[in-house]
Amino acid sequence: MVTLPTLINVYQAAERIQHVIRKTPIFEAPELKELSGAASIHYKMECLQQTGAFKVRGAANKILSLTDEEKQHGVITFSTGNHGKAVAYVAGQMGIRAVVCLSEKVPTYRADLIRSLGAEVAVQGKSQDEAEENYYRILKDEGLAPVVPFDDPMVIAGQGTITLEILEKLPDTDMLLVPLSGGGLVSGMALVAKQINPAIHIVAISLERSPAMYESLKAGKPVQVEEKGSLADSLLGGIGVENHYNLPLIDRYVDEHILVSEDDIKTGMYSAYNSQQMIIEGAAAVGIGAIINKKLDVTGKNVVSILSGRSIDTRRYLQVIAEQQRVGEK
Ligand SMILES: *Cc1c(COP(=O)(O)O)cnc(C)c1O
């Protein structure tokens, strides 16, 4: 049997990672309060976190809790996105060797960025699967410690520190809107919320175009779904062939699980820009989009939506903003 992380582990994480992460601010969103009928709506600004996403919390908690011997050998991961950046950053800060495995398909600028944060990049194969094979080979040959993106109790506990920061500032919170892909973020956040105040309503938000966790919860075991591509690229991907921690935690603690469309994501990104001049990536915009397009009922609630990151390609971003502006003018 696996031992699930608890509130104590999250308090320990907060202590452990405090010098590596930023305590991100919380902003008010009066424009959404008006149109939704909520008592209040706030944004937790993880888009202002080090490296541009919350992932540095989980990565820092995992890496800082390794033994001295493991730290001497170094760490390895195979994520192309925010998790890869977070691992590179934390290891770089601590002078630990980090290897990030990528496929040839990953754009050079991404590899360069990971290198500039202090990690080695191992490029091999034409697909993510081949990069993953390379990862297992190096992991074994060189005895590196794996730092996985979501299915790890230390990573989950690190992400849970976000809820501690929210409840410290906004103890009356009664609803959390959390983007969900592999589920490390919502697992950690929900376990803290429910253990401090079980009345807090947890809403997980996944993509219509990649509902791997949603389908897995229904099936009661990990299932694969067809990948369709999305503006919220940080929310793409499966939950692993085996999943030990996220599935049971989400099953136990998440109250409501909704799916959003590409239009909802664009609506959310545009609103963040137009009302608050904030640049956020697609994955971070799902909560705002869901509120504006009435995918969930927030009437009378004190709501906090997690703006999880800001990593987005400039061209793609500008296209979305220009398109939404034209839609708005019609
Ligand atoms: C990774 C990520 C998510 C989803 O987190 P999971 O732990 O995989 O559910 C959401 N938003 C951003 C910006 C991310 O990088």
PDBQT file of the ligand as one rigid body, heavy atoms in Angstrom, charges set to zero:
ROOT
HETATM    1  C1  LIG A 401       1.793  21.490 -14.659  1.00  0.00    +0.000 C 
HETATM    2  C2  LIG A 401       0.862  22.612 -14.784  1.00  0.00    +0.000 A 
HETATM    3  C3  LIG A 401      -0.512  22.491 -14.447  1.00  0.00    +0.000 A 
HETATM    4  C4  LIG A 401      -1.142  21.184 -14.022  1.00  0.00    +0.000 C 
HETATM    5  O1  LIG A 401      -0.552  20.637 -12.884  1.00  0.00    +0.000 OA
HETATM    6  P1  LIG A 401      -0.686  19.070 -12.553  1.00  0.00    +0.000 P 
HETATM    7  O2  LIG A 401       0.030  18.900 -11.283  1.00  0.00    +0.000 OA
HETATM    8  O3  LIG A 401      -0.048  18.320 -13.687  1.00  0.00    +0.000 OA
HETATM    9  O4  LIG A 401      -2.154  18.783 -12.477  1.00  0.00    +0.000 OA
HETATM   10  C5  LIG A 401      -1.305  23.635 -14.527  1.00  0.00    +0.000 A 
HETATM   11  N1  LIG A 401      -0.812  24.811 -14.959  1.00  0.00    +0.000 NA
HETATM   12  C6  LIG A 401       0.482  24.965 -15.291  1.00  0.00    +0.000 A 
HETATM   13  C7  LIG A 401       0.947  26.302 -15.741  1.00  0.00    +0.000 C 
HETATM   14  C8  LIG A 401       1.364  23.875 -15.217  1.00  0.00    +0.000 A 
HETATM   15  O5  LIG A 401       2.652  24.041 -15.569  1.00  0.00    +0.000 OA
ENDROOT
TORSDOF 0
